[in-house]
Amino acid sequence: MTSISARRLRKELSEIQTEGCPTGITLLSADNFETWYFTIEILGESLYQGEVFKLMFRFDSSYPISAPAVQFVVNQESTAPVHPHVYSNGHICASILGTEWSPVLSVSAVCVTLQSMLASCKSKERPVDNDRYVRYAPDNPKKTRFHYDDDTV
C-alpha cells in the first residue's frame, strides 16, 4: 500500500471512528487498509425497508486515484439486494464506481450513494443479463467494463 493510499484510508477511518457513519450505515470491520466491511440499511419507505445488506470495500495501492472495488457480500448469511443494477453475485453496476469515480469521493460517500440508489428503486428485479454475467464474472468487479446507460431505477 502506498503512503498516499494508507494516509487517505487512515484519515477516512479516523473520521468514521470519531464522527460515526451516516445514518443507516455501520462499519463492521476495518482491520487493515485492504478490506473494509459495512452494513447498509435503507431507511424510510422503500422496497427495501427493514432489509440490511453487507458491503465489502477492497482497496489497492492506487486508492483514492482509482475507485475501490465495492460489492455486496453474498454468502450463507448475506444476500445482494434484488435491484436492476446489482447482480446476484453482489457486483454493482454504478458509474460512481467506474468512469465517474473521483478522488474526492470517500467510502462514506459511496455508501450513501448506494443507499440512495436502493431507496429510489421502483422495482425489485435483477439486471437483464444477470445469469450470463454471474457465470463469467471476474472475482473483482473492477475488472468488468460495465455499460452505464440507465440511471432512472
C-alpha positions in Angstrom: 0.0 0.0 0.0 1.5 3.3 -1.0 1.8 6.1 1.6 -0.8 8.2 -0.2 -3.3 5.4 -0.1 -2.6 4.5 3.5 -2.7 8.1 4.6 -6.1 8.7 3.0 -7.6 5.5 4.4 -6.2 6.3 7.9 -7.9 9.7 7.6 -11.2 8.3 6.4 -11.2 5.6 9.2 -10.4 8.2 11.8 -13.3 10.4 10.7 -15.7 7.4 10.8 -14.5 6.4 14.2 -14.8 10.0 15.6 -17.9 11.3 13.8 -19.7 8.0 13.1 -21.1 6.7 9.9 -24.1 8.3 8.1 -27.5 7.2 9.3 -28.3 3.6 8.3 -24.6 2.7 7.7 -22.5 0.8 10.1 -18.8 -0.1 10.0 -18.4 -3.8 10.7 -14.6 -4.1 10.3 -11.6 -2.2 9.0 -8.8 -4.2 10.4 -6.4 -3.2 7.6 -6.2 -0.9 4.6 -7.1 -3.7 2.2 -10.7 -4.7 3.0 -13.4 -2.9 5.0 -17.0 -4.2 5.7 -20.1 -2.1 6.3 -23.8 -2.8 6.6 -26.2 -0.6 4.8 -29.9 -0.3 5.8 -32.4 1.6 3.7 -34.4 4.0 5.9 -37.9 5.3 5.3 -40.5 3.9 2.9 -38.8 1.9 0.1 -38.9 -1.5 -1.4 -36.0 -2.5 0.9 -37.5 -1.2 4.1 -36.2 -3.3 7.0 -33.6 -5.1 5.0 -29.9 -4.9 5.8 -27.1 -5.6 3.3 -23.4 -6.1 3.8 -20.9 -4.2 1.6 -17.3 -5.1 1.1 -14.7 -2.4 0.0 -11.4 -3.6 -1.4 -8.6 -1.0 -1.8 -5.5 -1.2 -3.9 -2.4 0.9 -3.8 -3.9 3.4 -6.3 -6.7 4.5 -4.0 -8.0 7.2 -4.0 -6.9 7.9 -7.5 -8.8 4.8 -8.6 -12.1 3.6 -7.1 -12.2 0.8 -4.5 -13.7 -2.5 -5.6 -17.1 -2.4 -3.9 -19.7 -5.2 -3.9 -22.4 -6.6 -1.8 -21.4 -9.7 0.2 -23.1 -12.9 -0.9 -22.7 -15.9 1.4 -24.8 -18.1 3.7 -25.6 -15.1 6.0 -25.9 -12.3 3.4 -27.5 -11.7 0.1 -27.3 -9.0 -2.5 -30.3 -6.7 -3.0 -32.5 -7.6 -5.9 -32.0 -4.4 -8.0 -31.6 -3.6 -11.7 -28.0 -2.5 -11.1 -27.0 -5.3 -8.7 -26.0 -8.7 -9.9 -26.8 -11.8 -7.8 -23.0 -12.3 -7.1 -23.0 -8.8 -5.4 -21.4 -6.9 -8.2 -22.7 -3.3 -8.6 -23.1 -1.6 -12.0 -22.8 2.1 -10.9 -20.9 4.7 -12.7 -19.6 6.2 -9.5 -17.5 3.0 -9.1 -16.2 3.2 -12.6 -16.0 6.1 -15.1 -17.4 8.7 -12.8 -15.1 7.9 -9.8 -13.4 11.0 -8.4 -10.6 11.0 -5.7 -12.7 13.5 -3.7 -15.3 10.7 -3.0 -14.9 8.9 0.2 -16.0 5.5 1.5 -18.9 7.1 3.3 -20.0 9.0 0.2 -20.1 5.7 -1.7 -22.2 4.1 1.0 -24.6 7.0 0.9 -24.8 6.8 -2.9 -25.6 3.1 -2.8 -28.1 3.6 0.0 -29.8 6.3 -2.2 -29.7 4.0 -5.2 -31.6 1.4 -3.3 -34.0 3.8 -1.7 -35.1 5.2 -5.0 -35.6 1.8 -6.7 -39.0 1.3 -8.3 -39.0 -2.5 -8.9 -37.1 -5.4 -7.4 -35.5 -7.1 -10.4 -32.1 -8.4 -11.4 -30.2 -7.0 -14.4 -31.4 -8.5 -17.7 -28.0 -10.2 -18.3 -27.6 -11.4 -14.6 -27.2 -15.2 -15.3 -24.7 -14.7 -18.1 -22.7 -12.1 -16.2 -22.5 -14.1 -13.0 -21.4 -17.2 -14.9 -18.4 -15.4 -16.4 -17.8 -12.5 -14.0 -14.3 -11.9 -12.6 -13.8 -12.0 -8.8 -13.0 -8.3 -8.8 -15.9 -6.2 -10.1 -13.3 -3.5 -11.2 -12.2 -5.9 -14.0 -15.7 -5.6 -15.6 -16.3 -2.9 -18.2 -19.9 -2.1 -17.3 -22.0 -0.1 -19.8 -23.8 2.7 -17.9 -27.0 3.6 -19.6 -29.8 3.8 -17.1 -29.8 6.0 -14.0 -33.6 6.0 -13.6 -34.0 2.9 -11.4 
